[in-house]
Amino acid sequence: MGTSERVLLIGLDGVDSREIQEWLSTDSFENLRSTKESGTYDELQSTKPPWTPCAWPSLLSGRNPGKHGVFDFFTRDGYNKRLIERPDVDSPYLFEAADARGLTSLAINYPVTHPVSELEHGAVVPGYLAQEDTEFHPKGLREEYEAEYGDYVIYPEYGTDEDAVREYVDVARCRRDMAKFLDSKYDWDLMAVQFQVTDSIFHDLDDRDEIRQVLEKVDEFVGDIIDLGGEDPTVIIASDHGMGDYDWTFYINSWLAEHGYCEVTEGESQYFRQQKDELKGKSDEKDSPSPLATTVKTMATSLSKVGLSPQRIHSGLSAIGAAGYVERLLPTEALVAAQNQVVDHENSQAFQLYFNSLGVHLNVQGRDPSGVIPEQEYDAVRSELIAELKEVRDPDGELVFDDVEPREDVYEGKHLDDAPDIVLTPRDYRYDVSGSILDTFRRYPHKNHKPEGILLSNRSLNTDDGAKIYDIAPTVAAALGIPIDSQTDGRNLLETDDELEREDWDDLADGYVGAGADADTQSVEDRLADLGYME
């Protein structure tokens, strides 16, 4: 053991600060409540945007996306995209830095940890965004676990809502069981366990009782994991973002097209699930579009050839008050299948490259493969577009954005140039910002991410100035007795940084990250679509 105490870092994806206060005011959730009562509870501010793939790397590294280089679910190569993986995160993780100092770390189910880091002293079990059959470290670990506990699964699979609670609980139980299994094999210093289902249930389930059932079981599993720490371990429980109500989808590329910034062209339709309750059912029903959707797609393609796009059709229906009636008659799948227009990146000035990245890319000469905007006009075009976006209002007359900012006002670091040129902050995070080409606005009440996550600890933490997601890595490093990263954007919440050693984690933990797996990611992208991230 490298320190006199063990440290448990437990991640609860998507648990919201407002939501958790309601749960903890009851007699349930004994383990989360006792952790709160014995130490600290506060909000934990997430990244911009508050998306899982950039937030967890920030939590594990203590660095903002401008330093670690991940801003969304995808990384870009020109106008193309690829689902991110561990080599895309240009920063050591906390458990790698601990391993470099000779401590034994166990990392279970954290997103963007595949392909696995080859720790010398511990184990890594990848989580969200990895393929279901991904490799664990060390080799043979999956087979050893499954020989004792049965199949280890990353993602729940269910055919009906009746199966959902059981599936989510079974998936969460895998995290607890893996923690128990690794505890029996390692004399560990750091155990980091993440639960993704605490996010997924809010995307997938509408019934509050069902959500509560899953969360109560997660609380039970959290208690089991804390018990593995022995006598008085340091416990830090954190979420990467919050969760709450959204009202609208704003189709920003449609708006950009209407205002002369974005060109569109005919392209292959994309089948995404905006209203998942209409598309759930038997699993074989999800594999292909319905006959109705296929018919609508064919009709839309024909109509587009005579100048009738989905936007124009919808606008015409709206003018006579019939759009809502048609939407009620047609499944959402059919409506989205009608989309046969995509962004013509090469001929556009500006566009949102990814599905809901909350960022606008400009197409600049000398920088982008088919740049349109002359380099000397970049600042003027960007400033003009920022000013226009700040004034966008929804059909109710409300402003859509709280902030529209140049990227250098949000991020800093060697990967600043990889960020969107313009960063969007929706008003109160009540708007999805979609890259699909449909009508400009659609009323769509649902749950999605908010920036206010949670921080719980059985220790007294200094959160008088608030707590940010970047604070977790230096705080855990201090608890472990290893140097705090000199590049961190956070602070140690246990004591003053001046009393602690600092070291550049790039030097401390260089060499842990291998090459990408180059795997087929379609099944993972399908899961993201199920959760509404690729609309």
N, C-alpha and C positions, 0 to 999 in steps of 0.2 A: 504493500500500500504506500502511495506517495504522500498521503496526508493523514491526519488523525481522524478524519471523518469521510464518509462517502457522500457523493452528490448525486441526486436524482433530478434530472431535467425531464419534465413530462409535458409534451405538447398536445394541446387540444385544438385542432384546427377549427377555425370559424366560430369559437365560443365568444359571444358578444357581452360587453360589459353591462349593458342594460338587462339583457336576458338573464345573465347569471345571478344578478341581484334578486330577481324574482324567484328563481329556483332556491337560492340559498336562504331566503326568508322563511322557508318551510322546514319541516323536520326531516326532510329527505336530504340526499347528497351529503351524507355524514362526513366523508373523507375530504371533499372540497371545503366544506364548512369548517371542519376542525383545523385545516391548514390555514384558512383565512383568520380564524379566531386566535390562533397561536402566534401569528406573525403579521403578515402584510397582505393587503388587497388594494389594487389600484387598476386604473385603465392602462393599457399598453398601446401606444400609438403605432400603427403599422406603417408600411412603406407607401409610396405613391407609384403605381396604383396598389391598392391593398389586395393583391392577388397572391395566391399560394406559391407560385413558382419563383417569385422575386422576394417574397416575405420570409420564407423559411431559410433561404441562403443568407439573408440579412441577419436573421436571428442567430444562425449558427456561426456566422463570421464576424458579426458586429460592424459590417460595412454596408454603405448605401449602394444601390444598384449601379451608380456611376463608377464604383470601384470594382464590384464583382461581375458586372457586365450582363446581368439578367434582368429584363424589364417586363417579361411577359411569358406566356407558355411556349413561345417560339423564338428561335433566333433566325436572323435573316441572312440570306446570301443574294444580294441584289434585290430582286422583287420576289424571290422565292422564300419559303419558310421551312423550318425543320423543328420538330418538337425538341425541347431542351433536355439535356442530361448533365451529369456531374461535370464532365470536362468543359462545359460552357460556363461554369461558375469559376471565375478567375480569382479565387481566394481560398485559402485553407479553411476548413471547418474546425470548430472547437474540438471535436473528438480526435481530429488529426493532430492538432497542436498538442493535445494532452499525450497522445501516443508518442510524439517526438520527444517529449520530456520523460518518457519511461512509464507513464501511467497506463492503466488498463481501462479501455473505454468500450462500452457496448452501445451501439446505435441501432435502434429498431424502428423501422417504418418511416423515417424522415423522408419527405419529398426531395427529389433531385439528389439522390445519393447513389445513382446507378450510372455507369458500371461502378462497382464497389471500390472503395479505397482499400488497399491492402495493408491494414494495420499490422504492426509487428506484435502488439500485445493484446488485441481485442478482437471484436467481431462487428460486422456491418450487415444488417438485413435491410435492403432497399425498400422504399415505399412508393408513394404516389408518383406517377408518370413512368415508372418502370414497367416492363412487360411482366405479365403474370408469372412466367417461367424464368424470371431473371436469376442470375447467379448470386449467391450469398458469399460472404467472406468469413472464415476461411472455406476453401473448397470442401464439399462434403457436408457442410453444416445443415443445409436443407434436408438432405437424406437422413441425417442423424435425428433431426427434430421430428420428421414425419414418421420415422420408425417408432417413436414414442408417443407422439400426440396426434398423428394423422395429418391430413393435408394442411399446408400453410397457404393462405390465400391473401392477396393484396386487395382485391376488389370484390364487392358483393355482387352476386348475380341472382336475380329473382324474376319470376314471370308475372306475378300479381302483387298487389299491395298487401295482400294477406301474408305473403311470404317475407315482406320487407323487414319487419322488426326482427324476426328470427335471423335473417341473413346478416343484418347489421350487427346484431349481438354476437353472432358466431365469428364475424370478421374481427370485431373488437377483442373477443376472447383470444384470438390468435396472438395478439400483441402481448396480452398478459401471460399466455402460456410460453411464448418465446422468451419473455423476460425471466420466467421461472427456469426454463431450460438452460439459458445462458448463465444464470446465477449459479446453477449447479456445476458449471464447467469452469467458471472464471472467478478469481478473487479480484473483483473490480473496484475501480475508483470512481468512475463516472458511468452511470446508466442513463441513457437518453432514449425515451420511448415516446412515440407520437401516435395519436389516434386521429385518423382522417374521417372516420364516420361521424364525428361531431359536427363536421361541415356538411357532409353529403345528405344527412337526414333533413336538413333545412331546405335543400334543393329538391329533394325527392318526396318528402312526406308533408301532407297538409294537416294531418290529425295531431293536435297538441298532445293527446294522451300517448300516441305512438312515439312521438319525439321524446316525451318524458321517459317512457319505458327504456328507450335506448340509452339516454343520458344517465339514468339511474344505474344501469348495468356498467356503463363506463366508469362511473364513480366507484362502484364496487371493485372494478379491476384496478383502478388507480390506487385504492387502498391496499390491494394485494401486492402491487408493485412497491409501494412505500414500505411495506413490511419487509421486503427483501433487503432494505437498506440497513437493517439491524437497529442498534440503539442510536437514536437521535441523528439521523442523516440530515444533511441540508437538502431541502425539497424546494424546487422552483417549478411552478406550473404556469405555462404561458400559452396564449393563443396567438396565431399569426395575424388575425384580423377579426372583426366582428361580423355580425349578420343582422340584416333588418329589411324593412319594406322598401320596395321599388314601385314606382307608378308607371313609368314610361320606358319605351325603347326609342332612342333617337338614332336614326340611320344617317350617320354623319357623311358617308360617301355619297348618299343621295343628295344631301344638303350641299356638299361641295360641288357636285355635278350641276345642281340648279344654279349655283353662284359662279360657275365658270372655272372652277379650280380643278375639277376632276372629269376625265373622259371615261365613258363606259362603252363596252362592246359586248356582243353576244358571246356567252360562255356556257360552260357546263353547269347545270343546276346543282345546288348543294342542299342536302336533306338534313336539316337541323331541327332540334326539338325545342321550340320555344315554350310550348305548353305541354309539358311532359305527361300530364294526366290524360291527354287525348291520345297519346301514342303508346302508353304503357299497356301491357297485356301479355300474352304469351310471347316468349322470347323470339320465336320464329317470325312473329309479326314485325319485328324491328329490322329484319335483315334486308328488306327491300321496300321500296315505296308501294303504297296501295294502288290498286287499279284506278281509283279516282284521282290520286296524285299524278299518276302517269298520264291520264287523260288531260288534266289541267295543264301539265307541262307541255304536252303536244299542242294544245290550243294556244298557250302563251307564245310558243315558238312561232306558230303561224301568224298570230296577231302582230308579233314584233316586226315581221317582214313588211307589214303595211303601216308601220309607225305607231302601233299601239303597244306601249310598254306596260308592265304591271303598275308603274307609278301613275301613268295617265289613266289607266282603267280605274284604279282605286280613287284617283282624284275626281273622276267623272261620277263614280258612284257616290262619293262623299257629297258632291254638289247637289245631288237629288235625295240625299239622306238614306241611301241604300247600302252604303259600305258595311255598316254594322250588321245589317240583315244578312248580307252575303257571307260575312265572316262567321256568323252563327251557323249558317247552313253547311259551309265547307270546313272540314278539319284543317287545323293549322298546317299539318303536313302538306295538304294540297295547296294551300296558299303560298307556303314557302317554296314548294316545287315549281310554282309559277315563275319564280325568279329565274330568268334566263339571261340576265345582264350581270356583268362583272366589271371591275375596274380595269381600264386600259392603262396600266401603270406607265408604259413607255411614253405615252402622249399626255399624261396628266401633270399638272403642277403640284398637286397636293392630294393626299389620300391617307386614310387609316389603313395601314398595311395588314394588320392582324384583325381578328374578329371583334375583340372588345378590349383593345390594348390601352384605351384612354390616352392615345397619342396620335398626332398627325405628323406624317413624314412629308417633307418637301422633296421634289425631284430636281436635283441641282446638277447643272453642267459641271463636268470635271470631277464629280464625286460619285454620282449614281450612274449605272450602266447606260441609261438613255436619258440623261438629264435634260430638263426643259428650261429651268430657271437659270439665267446667267448668274455666275457667282457674285458679281457686283450688285445684283438686284436682290440677293438673298435676304438681307436685313429688312429691306423695304417691303418685300412680299410677305415675309413672316409677320412683321408688325401690323400690316394691313389685315392679314387673316386673323391674327389674335384679336384685333379690335372688333372685327365682324363677329367672331365666335362669342365674344363676351356679351353680345347683344341678342343672341339667339333665344327665342322664347317658345315655349310649348303651346299647344292649341288653347290652353287655359290662360295664356298671357304671362306665365311665370318664366323667369330666367332659368335657363338650363344649367348654367355653370356658375359655381362659386369662384373658380379661378381658371384662367387660361394663361399659361406661363411659358416663356422660353425655357428650354431644357436646362440651361446653365443656372437658372434661378432655383431649380429643384434638386439637381444632382451635381456631384463633383467627383472627379477621378479619371483614371486613364481610359475608361470606357464611355466617357461623356458623348463621344461622337457616335456611339451605337444607340443612344437614346432617341426617341422621337424628337423631332425639332420643336414641337409644341406639346406641352403636357396639359391634360384636361382634368379638372376636378369637378364632377357633377354636383349640382346644388344638393346639399345634404345627402349625397350619394343615393338619390332616388331615381336616377336615370341610368339605364344601360345605354352604352354608346356602341352601336353595332356597325361593322364594316360592310354588311350586306347591302345590296342595292334593292331597296323596296321603297314604300312611301316614306316620307321624311320622319313622321312620328307614328307610333302605335301605342295606344294605352294598354299596358301589360302589368297588372299588379302581380308581384311575386317577391320572393326573398333573394337577396344577393349580398355581396360583401360590403361591409362598413369598415372604416379605419380604426374603430375603437375595440381592440381586443382586451384580454385580461392578463393580469399578473397576480399570482398568489404565491406566498412563501411562508414557511414556518419560521423564517428569520425576519428580523426587523430590517427592512430595506429603506433607504433614503429616497423617497419618491416625492419630496416636497416640491420639486420643480417638474413633476410629472415623470413618466417612464416611457421610453421609446423601445422599439423592437431591437435597436442596435445596442441597448444596455445589457441584454441577456448574456451575450458571449463574454464581455469583460467581467461581469458579475460572477458567472460560473468559473471563469479562469481564476479569479481571486479566491473563490471558495476552494478550488483544487490546489492552489498554491503554485500555479504556473504563470509565466509572464503574460501580462495583458498586451494585446496586439497594439503596436505603435500606430497602426493605420486605422484603428477603430473610430467609428463615428459615435460610439456610445460611451458610457461611463460606468464604473463599478459602483453599484448601489449599496455595497456592503461597507465600504470605507473610502477614504480619499485616495485618488489615483497617485498622489505624490508619494505615498508610502510603499508603492508596489513597483516591482521591476516591469519594464516594458521591453518588448522585442518585436521586430517585424515578423509576423507569422509567415510571410512569404519566404523568409530565410529559415525560420524554425521548422516549417513543415513542407518544404519544397519536395516534390517528387512523389506525393501520394496520389495524384490524379493521373490516371492513365488515359489512353485514347478512347474515343467514343465507340459504342458497341455496333453502330451502323445496323441496327435492328429494324424490323418492320414494326412501325408504331401505330398501325391502323387501329388495332383493338383499343389502344389507349386513347387515340383521338376520338373513337366512337364513344368511349366513356365520358370524355370531356363534352362531347355533343349532348349526351344524355343529361349532363348537369347544366347545360345551357351556356357553356363557355365559348362555343364556336358558332354562335348564331350570327 
